[in-house]
Amino acid sequence: MISLPFRVACILIAGFLIVLAVTYIYKLNSRKVFWGVGLTTIIGILFLLGLGVLRPSWGTETGTAVIVGISTAIGCAMTLIYAAEDLHQKKRIKG
């Protein structure tokens, strides 16, 4: 049986790759899409943490799946934001 943290990380990374592929294929305002998805992910995670929906620990137990999911989602969001700025830099150098 595959562990829950690994499944959560795989689902987040798959969603990240789908957004990346669709944006690169269609090239429609890719910078805006990357920034939008990245910021929405980060703000959504912080909002859910603030409301208590995501709990990294319950009493003395730590929720490994929650911690792995949060760190993977924030890492993917930061990668999307970096990709947005990298694309913008390459377009500015070309033209």
N, C-alpha and C positions, 0 to 999 in steps of 0.2 A: 504494500500500500504506500502511495506517495504521501509524504507529510504535508500538512496544511500550509506551513510557511512557503514551501516550494511551489505549491499550487497557486497561492496568492501572488507570489513573485512572477510566475509564468503568465498568469492572466494579465497582470499589469504590463509586463514587457510586451505581450502580444498586442494589447491595445495601443501601446506606444508605437510599435512597429507598423500597425495598420494606419495610424494617423500620419506617420512619417512617409509611408509608401504612397498613400492617396495624395498627399500634398505635393510630393515630388513628381508624381505622374501628371497631375493636372496643372501644377505651377500657378494656381490662382491665389494671388496675394499670400504667398507662403509665409512671409514674415509675420503678417497679421494672424494667420492661423496658428503658427507655432507659438507666438507670444500669448495668444488667447487661450490655447489649450494648456500651456505651461502655467500661466497665472491662475487660471481657473482650477487647475489641479492643486496647486499650492494653497490657494485661498480656501478651497473646499476642504482640504485635509485639516488646516488650522481651524476652520469653523467647526468641523466634526469633533476635533479634539476639545475645543472650547465648550461645546455642548455636552460632552461626555459620551457621545455615541461611540467613539473609538477610545478604548481604554487600554493603554499599554500595560497596566498592571491591575490585578484584582487582589487586594489585600497583600498577601505575601507571594502570590504567584505572578509571574510575568507572562504576558501574552506574546509569545515569540512570533506568532503569525501577524499580529497587529504591528509589532515593531518592524518586522521584515517588510510588510506591506507599505507602511508609511515611508520607510527609508527608500524602498524601491520606487515608489510613486514620486517622491521628491527628487530622486536622482534622475528619473525619466523626464520630469518637468524641467529640471535644470538643463538637461541635454537638449530638449526641444528649444529652449530659449537660446542656448548657445548656437544651435543650428540656424535659428532665425538670424542672429547677428552675423554668423559666418556667411550665410547666403547674401545678406545685405552688403557685406564687405566685398564679396566677390563680384557682385553686380556693380558696385561703385567703382571698382578697379577696372572692370571691362569697359564701362561706358563713361 
